[in-house]
Amino acid sequence: MSTPDIDLPPRSSPPRAPRNLPGLPMPRDPDLLFRPELRPRVLRRAEGRFPFPVPNGWFIVAASADLAPGDVQPLYAFGKDLVLFRGADGAPHVLDAHCSHLGAHLAVGGRVEESCIRCPFHGWKFDGASGECVDVPYDDVEHIPRRASMRAYPTIERNRMIWAWHHLEGGDPFYDVPVVPEFDDPEWSPIVVRDFQVATCCQEMAENNVDRVHFKYVHGTDAVPEEEFFVDGPYKRAVGDGGNFVREGFGLGLGVLRLKGWTTFLSSTTPLDADNVHVRWVFTAPRSLGPDAAEQAADMFCQGLSQDIPIWENKIYREPPVLRPQEKDVSEHRRWCRQFYSFPEERT
């Protein structure tokens, strides 16, 4: 789970002819989530569709269970090669992958020592929390220049997952990852995880939540759902169905959805780069509903999302869009999203 491979057709490949995909509504095909080769892609150039960079925020980079003390794993996220490792004290760390000395990849032969990782090429040792170079083993000179440091990404472990903070300009976290108490409640089932990749971006996926009209035409609902929204800085909450549906958003790409008496699930949409994301959904359900309730909830949501994937992977981003009055939530959502991007060129 922690080493995603982007399975997209080469840029020189002709677009695939769609399978029989009638719309209104789109067909349900959960195989599209986990078998990208089945997805209809007629867009000739999928790169560069979005006018914004990788967003700033907390994103899942691995499941806790997939990283033992001393483990080292390569990552690709935020448009960068990264290295993930767990120190001897159990704490996970994420650094840029390539050694500041001569560029070796730390995940290819690197060794964990205490809370540090040692480069396999010349033995330079880097602290996982700060990225500081703390040892050059063949050198008697005590001073190590500051530029020998590696970029370290703030990393936490919560909700059975490992999260890394990305900020384009290296800024500190400005919101937190919520604790989902159901994941540790004995009255709730063990978690069920679904993960998959989509050729889109965090903002496009999040926009689906406020694009209420699409539920009728893409998903075949009888009517356009009504929801009440509350926004406070990086936090957003939507309530529907008389309070039985509550969706909370924390930043761009992190959400917790609760359907009263049925399921709770956490969603993290991790940007692999500006054009592709790795989605992880973590489900649980009340044990009183039976041993398969969380699996059933996961399957149902995956079926629904399969209707969106052909739209996402072949659409472009319109700015400004031509909207009808009842679609004002889309405009408000796009304004809300701007707080999660850094545009250093706008300040020069």
Buried (B, 14 or more C-beta within 10 A) or exposed (E): BBEBEEEBBEEEEEBEEEEEEEEEBBBBBBEBBEEBEBBBBEBEEBEEBBEBBBBBBBBBBBBBEBBEEEBBBBBBBBBBBBBBBBBEEEBBBBBBBBBBBEEBBBBEEBBBBEBBBBBBBBBBBBBBBBBBBBBBEEEEEEEBEEEBBBEBBBBBBBBBBBBBBBBBEEEEBBBEBBEBEBBEEEEBBEBBBBBBBBBBBBBBBBBBBBBBBBBBEBBBEEEEBEBEBEBEEBBBBBBBEEEEBBBBBBBBBBBBBBBEEBBBBBBBBBBBBBBBBBBBBBBBBBBEBEEEBBBBBBBBBBBBBBBBBBBBBBEEBEEEEEEEEEBEBBEEBBEBBEBBBBEEEEEE
